[in-house]
Amino acid sequence: MSAVVFHYHVAADAGDIDARAETLLLEQTVELPRAAATNAWVRQNIIGEVLSIEPHDDGGFLVAIAQPLRTTALAPAQFLNVAFGNSSLQPDVKLVEIEPPAALFETFKGPRFGADALRQKLGAQNRALTATALKPMGLPPDGLAALAHDFAVAGIDIIKDDHGLADHDFCRFEQRVELCQRAVERANAETGGRSIYAPNLIGSPSSVVRQFAFAREAGAGAVLLAPMLVGPALLHELASDAALPIIAHPAFGGWDWIAPDVLFGAIFKWFGADASIYPHLGGRFSYSRETCASLARRLTSSAHGLKPALPVPAGGIRTNRVREILSFYGSDTMLLVGGSLLETGDVVQRAKDFVAEVASVSRELAS
Amino acid sequence: MSAVVFHYHVAADAGDIDARAETLLLEQTVELPRAAATNAWVRQNIIGEVLSIEPHDDGGFLVAIAQPLRTTALAPAQFLNVAFGNSSLQPDVKLVEIEPPAALFETFKGPRFGADALRQKLGAQNRALTATALKPMGLPPDGLAALAHDFAVAGIDIIKDDHGLADHDFCRFEQRVELCQRAVERANAETGGRSIYAPNLIGSPSSVVRQFAFAREAGAGAVLLAPMLVGPALLHELASDAALPIIAHPAFGGWDWIAPDVLFGAIFKWFGADASIYPHLGGRFSYSRETCASLARRLTSSAHGLKPALPVPAGGIRTNRVREILSFYGSDTMLLVGGSLLETGDVVQRAKDFVAEVASVSRELAS
């Protein structure tokens, strides 16, 4: 049977690394010393293999471990368990890469809509897409709806809830979704545009499932979901419905345990994200150039027969960085600018300037 | 309205810490610079307050931030979002303590059974409890059931699935649960014991809900759940049913982001864990003495009107450490010994020795 190869960075001395790689291999599945795993079928079919151990340039070792695909039960939660369940609790190991076998994608079908379908919905080809967030938490539904209308009038492609907008008693999910969706529809009718409103789904799994159905019923064009907050397997479950494009948010995703390009660029995509938000370098967060490039490459790839997804660089990006960021990513991206559109003056005008700048830089890049 | 106080360790220079604390405060809720949050209600009712900034002995600063309870929507996923959503992506900040207001526990009701009810089910007072795991992954249901029978004959209190046992095609959840539960019931009938079998629930949220119902129907006395793998809000949702005691497993819990005593000792308990497994010091993992003591203290506490839960130290503990570990924790604990019972020789005898040693050391500690 096929195997998934997990690559870990392990901080260990040269004298200890062989033994450490062996315990890492066994920790993820049988959780027994090899000598205690006496069953022949288990030894042949469950226990994987340390494929390689290489010194890493910055110290420590890169350890490649093949685990039989069957150990993952071809299910998202168990896949993460075999990838980095117990070992995530250990300070000396990080998950830095995953090489999945083709058979994994019979179950992990990736984006059900993907970048192309989103572009079609939006009527936006050959340019970078624009996105913004409805905020701050605490505005009432009609206040957020007014803002949604402004952003849609300005022609922003995706107008999403801030990921902190929950089902608050001061701003109920249903009322917010109805008002914001109607506001965007009204603006679209006025301008002939096709802006999409994407409400944030958050709560217990059963609440999120209800919210998803409500958003669809209300006519929303996409939804926002933070898989690490609501459960990564719920992303897979919702995506399987293929009801609405899902934009993944990285909140509660942690730092320095699973490489962010693997978590937000590969795993989230495999589980079904049509677009994946992540902090671009130089904002309030600290990803490197290489991480950001790798995120975009993984998301836009059509490897494994998956539809390409949209990279959504974000995180305190100001409008004056549009040129720099699109030069880095090209047009195959959706640029999320949130707070800086709200800072001063005329929101509609600032949003229009953002949209125009993205269109203009996209044209330059294409020529 | 009441506030939750979150304490963070922030790596920053003295000259930057005031500004960093301000951005941390705002990142978790409004996600806007203060100047851009112009709405008066938002400023008064949503934006929290930096309560204190103190230099930390080991460098950096401890920052206490009060967030209005209403920002959490009194719901687990949003609570985690306000606690450590976006900021978990930042390398300079860790969540090290939470001071919840009483009002939080009108929603977060904690263990529905707790340590006392588990002890009553087991008929085990005034001594430490024993637990072990059915493993390795790859044994067929009847092989695991035979092992469950052995452990129950030996008188182990809680016989749980290894947390890697999923709904595998080589070991289906339903068949495993039926056979293991019957095996434990048969052993109990033979010995007059009251051992409990606790199957592992893992999968998409809807699968886990089905598995929970199946386990209850089959007569299992408890269940095992890894909240970080299946979604922490699902723990809260399942616990709300108050159908079966839930033993939380720390897999996929990460390292060095949320302090483990806060995550596994406080948050999991608040969300409804009746017992919480964590790696005791000196096994394959690396928690400090202080972390382990804090975990036990938080779990066994009846603060906030919650029922005490059971600390379950685990992680490569060998039977020859029973005395040392019970001397550390006292009898108010459940000691989980897995693999070392399976290593060589007669499983029943080794398990009996483990049970006898725990009983004997518990008696000594009581006298």
Interface residues (C-beta under 8 A of the other chain):
Chain A: T23 E27 Q28 T29 V30 E31 L32 P33 A35 A36 A37 N39 W41 V42 N45 I46 R70 T71 A73 A75 P76 A77 Q78 L80 N81 V82 F84 G85 N86 S88 L89 Q90 P91 A133 K135 P136 M137 G138 L139 G143 D162 H163 G164 A166 D167 H168 D169 F170 I202 G203 S204 P205 S206 S207 V209 A226 L229 V230 G231 P232 A233 L234 H236 E237 P250 A251 F252 G253 G254 W255 D256 W257 P260 P279 R284 F285 S286 G338 G339 L342 E343 T344
Chain B: T23 E27 Q28 T29 V30 E31 L32 P33 A35 A36 A37 N39 W41 V42 N45 I46 R70 T71 A73 A75 P76 A77 Q78 L80 N81 V82 F84 G85 N86 S88 L89 Q90 P91 A133 K135 P136 M137 G138 L139 G143 D162 H163 G164 A166 D167 H168 D169 F170 I202 G203 S204 P205 S206 S207 V209 A226 L229 V230 G231 P232 A233 L234 H236 E237 P250 A251 F252 G253 G254 W255 D256 W257 P260 P279 R284 F285 S286 G338 G339 L342 E343 T344
